[in-house]
């Protein structure tokens, strides 16, 4: 039987928890990692009604986008919907997992889903994040360096965008003097040795550092491995906020608005006056995305699709871009489909269910 920890391990391969914002609370919020799975319910939010749906569908794990516990709980006495929902989940032995801003920040995540629904092509991260990369430098005998490198590549090092197995090698001479208690791979204790070595450098995602260093120690032939790790300021082009892509053909503004409303099931689209007669280049951000407007402008987007814009923020378009606010729920509700399809086929001993409950607290009158 599969356990919750098996599910979270797979989910965090797609969206590592280290990619979430500092204010966020993604991860397993309720329940034990050791619990065996009977079924998973996928939803955007977690409410009392969602917990009831999970129970009725024999699902003991809810995988949601929005964390039900966000600001922290000081008591559990049912005084608000958050406390009542958590209490109900615990009483019914239902675990809750959230994949939030970490899922916003990865390719194939929330913003890729929006881009997919709008039919965008050549999709890229709109605002890549920095301080997520590190550089490992180590030294190995020339004859063994390629075998060590291949193990590190297998562990996740050496990828730069669409290029893999990337490294830098510099040949030189290493020296060392093993003491009497050493068991050197090359040479003998008490004798100064000179070895033809490679100095090797590889980049790696910061969240994989422990795994990669562990592999380095396992496969490196030396008893004492010489290496050092540097944090990089480089922006990781594979991780970041928002996305930008292009329509296959430029569209008239009204046609684009109709497409947006239809494809995103939006009850209403609030938008600013367009500055171009046709729409081609489209920036998107699920949820509240006003902080990315300057990035969308710099990327020469014709339109920026997001949610939760305040009245005065619409003025920031300044006739340089069209802002489209489709609503928070509408911009992210398809995240549950994303997670459902991501896990489909990876596990076969329990059911995966899409929530049928509309958790949108905002209603529209037409």
C-alpha positions as CSV (number, residue, x, y, z in Angstrom):
1,X,0.0,0.0,0.0
2,X,1.1,3.5,-0.8
3,X,1.5,6.0,2.1
4,X,1.1,9.8,2.2
5,X,4.9,10.2,2.2
6,X,5.0,8.4,-1.2
7,X,2.5,11.0,-2.6
8,X,4.3,14.0,-1.1
9,X,7.6,12.8,-2.4
10,X,6.3,12.7,-6.0
11,X,4.5,16.1,-5.6
12,X,7.6,17.7,-4.3
13,X,9.6,16.4,-7.3
14,X,7.3,18.6,-9.4
15,X,7.3,21.5,-6.9
16,X,10.0,21.4,-4.2
17,X,8.9,23.0,-0.9
18,X,12.1,25.1,-1.0
19,X,10.6,27.0,-3.9
20,X,7.7,28.5,-1.8
21,X,7.8,32.1,-0.7
22,X,8.9,32.8,2.9
23,X,5.4,33.7,4.0
24,X,3.8,30.6,2.6
25,X,2.8,27.3,4.3
26,X,2.9,24.6,1.7
27,X,3.3,20.9,2.5
28,X,1.6,18.4,4.7
29,X,-0.6,20.4,7.0
30,X,-2.8,17.8,8.6
31,X,-2.1,14.1,9.0
32,X,0.8,11.6,9.3
33,X,3.2,10.8,6.5
34,X,2.9,7.1,7.4
35,X,-0.8,6.9,6.8
36,X,-1.8,4.5,4.0
37,X,-3.8,6.1,1.2
38,X,-7.4,5.1,0.4
39,X,-8.0,7.9,-2.1
40,X,-7.0,11.4,-3.0
41,X,-9.3,14.4,-3.6
42,X,-7.9,17.3,-5.6
43,X,-9.3,20.8,-4.9
44,X,-8.4,24.5,-5.1
45,X,-9.4,25.2,-1.5
46,X,-10.1,23.2,1.6
47,X,-13.4,23.9,3.3
48,X,-15.8,21.9,5.5
49,X,-17.7,20.9,2.4
50,X,-14.5,19.7,0.7
51,X,-13.8,17.5,3.8
52,X,-17.3,16.1,3.6
53,X,-16.8,15.3,-0.1
54,X,-13.5,13.6,0.6
55,X,-15.2,11.4,3.3
56,X,-18.0,10.5,0.9
57,X,-15.6,9.5,-1.8
58,X,-13.5,7.5,0.6
59,X,-10.5,9.8,0.1
60,X,-8.3,10.2,3.2
61,X,-6.0,12.8,1.6
62,X,-6.9,16.2,0.2
63,X,-4.4,17.8,-2.1
64,X,-5.1,21.4,-2.6
65,X,-3.5,24.5,-4.0
66,X,-4.4,26.9,-1.1
67,X,-3.1,26.1,2.4
68,X,-6.0,26.0,4.9
69,X,-3.5,26.8,7.6
70,X,-1.8,30.0,6.5
71,X,-1.2,32.4,9.3
72,X,-1.0,29.8,12.0
73,X,-3.5,28.6,14.6
74,X,-3.4,29.5,18.3
75,X,-6.4,27.5,19.2
76,X,-8.8,24.9,17.8
77,X,-12.3,25.7,19.1
78,X,-14.3,26.1,15.9
79,X,-14.6,29.8,16.0
80,X,-14.0,30.2,12.2
81,X,-14.1,28.2,9.0
82,X,-10.4,27.4,9.2
83,X,-10.6,25.9,12.7
84,X,-13.8,24.0,11.9
85,X,-12.3,22.6,8.7
86,X,-9.2,21.4,10.4
87,X,-11.2,19.9,13.3
88,X,-13.4,18.1,10.8
89,X,-10.5,16.7,8.9
90,X,-8.8,15.4,12.0
91,X,-12.0,13.8,13.3
92,X,-12.5,12.0,10.0
93,X,-8.8,10.9,9.7
94,X,-8.4,13.0,6.5
95,X,-5.0,14.5,5.8
96,X,-4.5,17.8,4.0
97,X,-1.6,18.7,1.7
98,X,-1.0,22.1,0.0
99,X,1.1,22.9,-3.0
100,X,1.0,26.7,-3.2
101,X,3.6,29.2,-4.3
102,X,6.1,26.4,-4.9
103,X,3.7,25.2,-7.6
104,X,3.3,28.8,-8.9
105,X,7.1,28.9,-9.4
106,X,7.8,25.9,-11.6
107,X,7.4,25.1,-15.2
108,X,4.4,22.9,-15.8
109,X,2.9,24.6,-12.7
110,X,-0.1,27.0,-12.2
111,X,1.0,29.5,-14.8
112,X,1.8,26.9,-17.4
113,X,-1.8,25.6,-16.9
114,X,-3.2,29.0,-17.7
115,X,-0.9,29.3,-20.7
116,X,-2.1,25.9,-21.9
117,X,-5.7,26.8,-21.6
118,X,-5.1,30.0,-23.6
119,X,-3.1,28.1,-26.3
120,X,0.1,30.0,-25.7
121,X,3.3,28.9,-27.4
122,X,7.0,29.4,-26.6
123,X,6.1,29.8,-22.9
124,X,8.8,31.0,-20.5
125,X,9.1,32.0,-16.9
126,X,8.2,35.7,-16.6
127,X,10.3,36.6,-13.6
128,X,13.0,34.0,-12.8
129,X,14.1,33.7,-9.2
130,X,17.7,34.1,-8.0
131,X,19.6,32.4,-5.1
132,X,18.2,29.0,-6.0
133,X,21.4,27.7,-7.7
134,X,24.7,26.6,-6.3
135,X,28.1,25.6,-7.8
136,X,30.0,22.5,-6.7
137,X,33.7,22.4,-7.3
138,X,35.6,19.2,-6.5
139,X,38.8,17.3,-7.5
140,X,39.1,13.7,-8.7
141,X,41.7,11.5,-10.4
142,X,41.4,12.0,-14.1
143,X,40.7,8.3,-14.6
144,X,37.7,8.4,-12.3
145,X,36.3,11.9,-12.9
146,X,33.8,10.9,-15.6
147,X,32.3,8.1,-13.5
148,X,31.8,10.6,-10.6
149,X,30.3,13.2,-12.9
150,X,27.8,10.7,-14.3
151,X,26.6,9.8,-10.8
152,X,26.2,13.5,-10.0
153,X,24.3,14.1,-13.2
154,X,22.0,11.2,-12.3
155,X,21.4,12.9,-8.9
156,X,20.3,16.1,-10.5
157,X,23.4,18.2,-11.0
158,X,24.6,19.8,-14.3
159,X,21.3,21.0,-15.9
160,X,21.2,24.5,-17.3
161,X,17.8,25.2,-19.0
162,X,17.3,22.7,-21.8
163,X,20.9,21.5,-21.5
164,X,22.0,18.6,-19.3
165,X,25.2,16.9,-18.2
166,X,26.9,20.3,-18.1
167,X,30.2,20.6,-16.4
168,X,33.6,22.3,-16.6
169,X,36.9,20.4,-16.3
170,X,40.4,21.7,-15.8
171,X,43.4,19.3,-15.7
172,X,46.1,19.7,-13.1
173,X,48.3,18.1,-10.5
174,X,47.0,17.3,-7.0
175,X,49.3,16.7,-4.1
176,X,48.7,15.1,-0.7
177,X,50.6,13.4,2.1
178,X,48.6,10.6,3.9
179,X,49.4,10.1,7.5
180,X,50.0,6.7,9.1
181,X,46.3,6.2,9.9
182,X,45.1,6.9,6.4
183,X,44.0,4.4,3.8
184,X,44.7,6.3,0.5
185,X,43.1,5.2,-2.8
186,X,46.3,6.2,-4.5
187,X,49.8,6.0,-3.0
188,X,50.9,4.9,0.5
189,X,50.8,6.3,4.0
190,X,53.7,8.6,4.8
191,X,54.7,9.4,1.2
192,X,54.0,12.6,-0.6
193,X,51.9,11.9,-3.7
194,X,51.3,13.7,-7.0
195,X,48.2,12.8,-9.0
196,X,46.9,13.8,-12.4
197,X,43.5,15.2,-11.4
198,X,40.5,17.1,-12.9
199,X,39.1,20.1,-11.2
200,X,35.4,19.9,-12.0
201,X,32.6,22.4,-11.6
202,X,28.9,21.7,-11.9
203,X,25.7,23.8,-11.2
204,X,22.9,22.3,-9.1
205,X,19.5,23.4,-7.6
206,X,20.1,24.5,-4.0
207,X,17.4,22.1,-2.7
208,X,19.4,19.1,-4.1
209,X,22.6,20.0,-2.3
210,X,22.4,17.3,0.5
211,X,21.6,14.6,-2.0
212,X,24.3,15.5,-4.4
213,X,27.0,15.8,-1.7
214,X,25.9,12.4,-0.4
215,X,26.3,10.9,-3.8
216,X,29.7,12.6,-4.2
217,X,31.0,10.9,-1.1
218,X,29.5,7.6,-2.1
219,X,31.1,7.4,-5.6
220,X,34.3,9.4,-5.2
221,X,37.3,7.1,-4.9
222,X,39.2,9.2,-2.3
223,X,38.9,8.5,1.4
224,X,38.7,12.3,2.0
225,X,37.0,14.2,-0.7
226,X,38.1,17.8,-1.4
227,X,35.2,20.0,-2.6
228,X,33.6,23.4,-1.9
229,X,30.1,24.8,-2.6
230,X,29.3,28.3,-3.7
231,X,25.8,30.0,-3.6
232,X,25.1,31.7,-6.9
233,X,23.2,34.9,-7.6
234,X,22.4,33.7,-11.1
235,X,18.6,33.6,-11.9
236,X,17.2,30.2,-12.4
237,X,15.4,30.4,-15.7
238,X,13.4,27.2,-14.8
239,X,11.9,28.6,-11.6
240,X,10.1,31.9,-10.9
241,X,6.9,33.8,-10.9
242,X,4.4,34.2,-13.8
243,X,4.8,33.1,-17.4
244,X,4.8,34.6,-20.8
245,X,4.1,33.2,-24.2
246,X,2.5,34.0,-27.6
247,X,-0.7,33.3,-29.3
248,X,-0.3,31.3,-32.6
249,X,-1.9,34.3,-34.4
250,X,-2.5,37.9,-33.3
251,X,-6.1,38.4,-32.2
252,X,-8.4,41.4,-32.1
253,X,-8.9,42.7,-28.6
254,X,-12.6,41.7,-28.3
255,X,-11.8,38.2,-29.7
256,X,-9.1,37.8,-27.1
257,X,-11.4,38.9,-24.3
258,X,-14.0,36.4,-25.5
259,X,-11.3,33.6,-25.6
260,X,-10.1,34.5,-22.1
261,X,-13.6,34.5,-20.6
262,X,-14.5,31.3,-22.3
263,X,-11.3,29.3,-21.7
264,X,-10.9,30.4,-18.1
265,X,-14.7,30.1,-17.3
266,X,-14.5,33.6,-16.0
267,X,-17.8,35.2,-14.8
268,X,-16.4,38.6,-15.8
269,X,-13.2,40.1,-17.1
270,X,-12.1,43.5,-15.7
271,X,-9.6,45.1,-18.1
272,X,-7.9,48.4,-19.0
273,X,-8.0,50.1,-22.4
274,X,-5.7,48.2,-24.8
275,X,-2.7,50.0,-26.2
276,X,-2.4,47.7,-29.2
277,X,-5.2,46.9,-31.7
278,X,-4.3,43.2,-31.6
279,X,-3.1,40.8,-28.9
280,X,-0.1,38.5,-29.6
281,X,2.2,38.4,-26.6
282,X,0.5,37.4,-23.3
283,X,1.8,37.4,-19.7
284,X,0.0,35.5,-17.0
285,X,0.0,35.0,-13.3
286,X,-2.4,32.9,-11.3
287,X,-3.8,34.6,-8.2
288,X,-2.8,38.1,-7.1
289,X,-0.2,39.1,-9.6
290,X,0.0,42.9,-9.7
291,X,3.6,42.7,-8.4
292,X,4.6,41.3,-11.8
293,X,3.3,44.2,-14.0
294,X,6.7,45.8,-14.5
295,X,8.1,42.4,-15.6
296,X,5.2,42.0,-18.1
297,X,6.0,45.4,-19.5
298,X,9.7,44.7,-19.8
299,X,8.9,41.5,-21.6
300,X,6.8,43.5,-24.1
301,X,3.6,41.8,-23.3
302,X,0.5,43.2,-25.0
303,X,-1.7,41.9,-22.1
304,X,-1.2,40.8,-18.5
305,X,-3.8,38.2,-17.3
306,X,-4.0,37.9,-13.5
307,X,-6.4,38.5,-10.6
308,X,-7.1,40.6,-7.5
309,X,-6.2,44.0,-9.0
310,X,-7.2,47.0,-6.9
311,X,-8.8,50.1,-8.4
312,X,-5.8,52.3,-8.3
313,X,-3.5,49.6,-9.5
314,X,-5.3,49.5,-12.9
315,X,-3.9,53.0,-13.6
316,X,-0.4,51.5,-13.6
317,X,-1.1,50.1,-17.1
318,X,-0.3,53.7,-18.2
319,X,-1.4,52.8,-21.8
320,X,1.7,50.5,-22.1
321,X,-0.2,47.2,-21.6
322,X,-3.7,45.9,-21.1
323,X,-4.4,44.4,-17.7
324,X,-7.1,41.7,-17.5
325,X,-8.4,40.6,-14.1
326,X,-10.3,37.4,-14.4
327,X,-10.7,36.6,-10.6
328,X,-8.6,34.6,-8.2
329,X,-10.7,31.5,-8.3
330,X,-10.9,31.5,-12.1
331,X,-7.2,31.9,-12.5
332,X,-6.3,29.0,-10.3
333,X,-9.2,26.5,-10.2
334,X,-7.6,24.4,-13.0
335,X,-4.7,23.7,-10.7
336,X,-6.6,20.8,-9.3
337,X,-6.7,19.3,-12.8
338,X,-3.0,19.9,-13.1
339,X,-2.2,18.0,-9.9
340,X,-4.7,15.2,-10.8
341,X,-3.1,14.6,-14.2
342,X,0.4,14.8,-12.8
343,X,-0.3,11.9,-10.3
344,X,-2.5,9.9,-12.7
345,X,-0.7,6.7,-13.8
346,X,1.9,7.0,-11.0
347,X,-0.2,5.1,-8.5
348,X,-2.7,2.4,-9.2
349,X,-3.9,1.1,-5.8
350,X,-6.3,3.9,-4.8
351,X,-8.7,6.3,-6.5
352,X,-7.9,9.9,-7.6
353,X,-10.9,12.2,-7.6
354,X,-11.5,15.7,-8.8
355,X,-13.6,17.8,-6.4
356,X,-17.0,18.8,-7.7
357,X,-17.5,21.5,-5.2
358,X,-17.3,25.2,-6.3
359,X,-15.4,26.9,-3.5
360,X,-15.4,30.4,-5.0
361,X,-16.7,32.8,-2.4
362,X,-17.4,35.4,-5.1
363,X,-20.6,35.4,-7.0
364,X,-21.6,37.3,-10.1
365,X,-24.9,38.8,-11.0
366,X,-25.5,39.1,-14.8
